[in-house]
Each structure stands twice: as C-alpha cells, then as structure tokens.
Amino acid sequence: MRKWLEANRANIASWSQAISTVVQVIAVCIAGYWTYHLHVVTGETDENVNASVEAASLPYSESQRLLIVHFRPKNVGKVAVTYDKKDDARVVVKQIPDNQPAGAVDVDKLPVAYVKKDLFGRYGDEYEIDPGIEYDEVATFVVPPGTYHVEGIIGSPNKEFRADETIGGQTVIRIE
C-alpha cells in the first residue's frame, strides 16, 4: 500500500486539489443561499414601524384644557426607515358627544374636531427612524372639557399618505 501511495502521489494531489475546489464552490453557494434566506425570505430587510399614542390633559383656562398627545413611532425592524414627506404622520382628535347613546361608539362616524398633520415637519425634508429606536412626538391642542378619541397615524415610508395604508395607535381620554 505504501508503494502504491508513493507511486500515485502526484495523481492523488491533483485529485484532492480538484475535490477541495469543488467543495469550496459548494460551500460558497450554500452560504449565499443562507444569506438570501435570512435577509430576504424571512423579511429581515422589510420596514417595520409600529406606533402608539398616549394622551394627557392639563388645566389651561376656566373653560378650556390643554390636550397633550404623545405619538410614539418605533422601528421594530432591522433596517432604518425614512419618511420624506412632512405630512407622513398626523394626530386626529374626535370629540365623543356627551349625549352618545349607550353601546358601541363608531369612531369612524364621529366628526374630526382637531388635526395636527405635519408632525415631522420641523425636521426638514426627511425623518429617519433607526432600528430599535422609539421617538416621542408631541402634539398639543386647546380643547373644551369632554371625552375625546385620539388617534396617531403614520403612513408607509416613501409613499403618498393613504388612509388604508397606515398604522397607528388610539386612545380615549376624558377631560374634566
């Protein structure tokens, strides 16, 4: 066996080099597929923004109160999200009438009392949310006492604002 190995050393070396090259090419292909699978198929490159809303009130005058709305967009994805229009985020306030009959309230049928559109307007042309970051945008309104439905809405990045392609949060607050 030893004599055979010595006699075929050059042959064995050339075959092992060829096999090694083929195995390396296969490994690169597998790594490429795995990268594609992780970053595209599993959605790691998708934009993923959530939003929440919180409302509070402070005394303002004898007949009016200050409604403070905290609109918090958060990027839970793994890529930065950029909004390039000032009106991509807004806060909509609707007053629920005191004489509302008992039962479910259809907030879509309530008239809009107040709107703050360009929440990102003060930042210039672009508003970027890095991965894992949550911002706190504040909108303030002077309102009479009552019950209010407050909704914060953010559109899809780099698209025209459409109500059917938005995400957001909602809350209800009673202001005495």
C-alpha positions in Angstrom: 0.0 0.0 0.0 2.9 2.3 0.8 4.5 1.8 -2.5 1.2 2.5 -4.3 0.8 5.8 -2.4 4.3 6.9 -3.3 3.8 6.0 -6.9 0.5 7.8 -7.2 1.3 10.8 -5.1 1.0 13.3 -7.9 -2.3 11.8 -9.0 -3.7 11.9 -5.5 -2.5 15.6 -5.1 -4.2 16.7 -8.3 -7.5 14.9 -7.4 -7.5 16.2 -3.8 -7.0 19.8 -5.1 -9.9 19.4 -7.6 -12.2 17.9 -4.9 -11.2 20.7 -2.5 -12.1 23.3 -5.1 -15.5 21.8 -5.8 -16.2 21.6 -2.0 -15.3 25.3 -1.7 -17.6 26.3 -4.5 -20.4 24.3 -3.0 -19.8 25.9 0.4 -19.9 29.4 -1.1 -23.2 28.5 -2.9 -24.7 27.3 0.4 -23.6 30.4 2.2 -25.1 32.6 -0.5 -28.4 30.8 -0.3 -28.4 31.0 3.5 -27.7 34.8 3.4 -30.5 35.2 0.9 -32.9 33.2 3.0 -32.1 35.1 6.2 -32.3 38.6 4.8 -35.0 38.4 2.1 -37.2 35.4 2.7 -37.5 35.9 6.4 -38.2 39.6 6.0 -35.2 41.0 7.8 -34.9 43.7 5.1 -38.6 44.8 5.5 -39.5 48.1 7.0 -41.4 47.6 10.2 -42.7 50.6 12.1 -45.2 50.5 15.0 -46.8 53.5 16.7 -48.5 54.1 20.0 -50.5 57.1 21.4 -50.9 58.4 24.9 -53.0 61.4 25.9 -53.0 63.6 29.0 -54.5 66.9 29.9 -53.6 70.0 31.9 -55.6 73.0 33.0 -55.4 75.8 30.6 -58.2 78.3 31.5 -61.5 78.2 33.2 -63.3 76.9 30.1 -60.5 75.2 28.2 -57.9 72.5 28.8 -54.6 71.6 27.2 -54.7 68.2 25.5 -51.2 66.7 25.2 -50.8 63.8 22.8 -47.6 61.7 22.8 -47.3 60.0 19.4 -44.5 57.4 19.5 -43.3 55.8 16.3 -41.0 52.9 16.9 -38.9 51.0 14.3 -39.0 47.3 15.4 -37.4 46.2 12.1 -33.8 45.7 11.3 -33.4 48.5 8.7 -33.7 52.2 9.0 -36.9 53.7 7.8 -37.0 57.2 6.2 -40.1 59.3 5.8 -39.6 62.0 3.1 -42.8 64.0 3.4 -43.8 66.3 6.2 -47.3 65.0 6.4 -46.5 61.3 6.8 -47.6 61.4 10.5 -50.7 63.1 12.0 -52.8 63.2 15.1 -56.6 63.2 14.7 -58.8 64.2 17.6 -62.6 63.5 17.6 -65.0 64.5 20.3 -67.4 61.9 21.6 -70.7 63.7 22.3 -71.9 63.6 25.9 -75.4 62.5 24.6 -74.0 59.5 22.9 -76.4 56.6 23.3 -75.3 53.5 25.3 -73.5 50.9 23.2 -70.5 50.7 20.9 -69.2 54.0 19.6 -68.3 54.1 15.8 -65.4 56.5 15.9 -65.2 56.5 12.1 -68.6 58.3 12.0 -67.6 61.0 14.6 -66.6 64.3 13.1 -63.0 65.4 13.3 -62.6 68.1 15.9 -58.8 68.8 15.5 -56.0 67.6 13.3 -52.3 68.1 13.5 -50.8 67.0 10.2 -47.1 67.6 9.7 -45.8 66.0 12.9 -42.4 65.5 11.2 -42.4 69.0 9.5 -40.0 70.6 12.0 -37.3 68.1 11.0 -36.9 69.3 7.4 -37.1 67.0 4.4 -36.5 63.7 6.0 -37.4 61.9 9.2 -35.4 58.7 9.8 -36.1 56.1 12.4 -33.2 53.8 13.1 -33.7 50.1 14.0 -34.8 49.6 17.6 -35.4 53.4 18.2 -38.7 54.9 19.5 -39.3 58.6 19.2 -41.8 60.7 21.1 -43.5 63.4 19.1 -45.9 65.7 20.9 -49.0 67.5 19.6 -50.9 69.9 21.8 -54.5 71.2 21.4 -56.6 73.6 23.4 -59.9 71.9 23.9 -63.1 72.3 26.0 -63.8 69.7 28.6 -65.3 66.5 27.2 -64.5 63.0 26.0 -62.1 62.6 23.1 -61.0 59.8 20.8 -57.3 60.4 19.9 -55.6 58.6 17.0 -52.0 58.9 15.9 -51.4 57.8 12.3 -48.2 57.2 10.3 -48.1 56.4 6.6 -46.0 54.0 4.7 -42.5 55.3 4.1 -41.7 57.0 0.8 -45.3 56.6 -0.4 -48.2 59.1 -0.7 -50.3 59.2 2.5 -53.3 56.9 2.1 -55.6 56.1 5.0 -55.8 52.4 4.0 -52.0 52.0 4.2 -51.4 53.5 7.6 -50.5 52.2 11.1 -51.1 53.9 14.4 -52.4 53.9 17.8 -55.6 55.1 19.5 -56.8 56.1 22.9 -59.7 57.8 24.6 -59.4 60.5 27.2 -62.0 62.2 29.5 -61.1 65.8 30.2 -62.8 67.4 33.1 
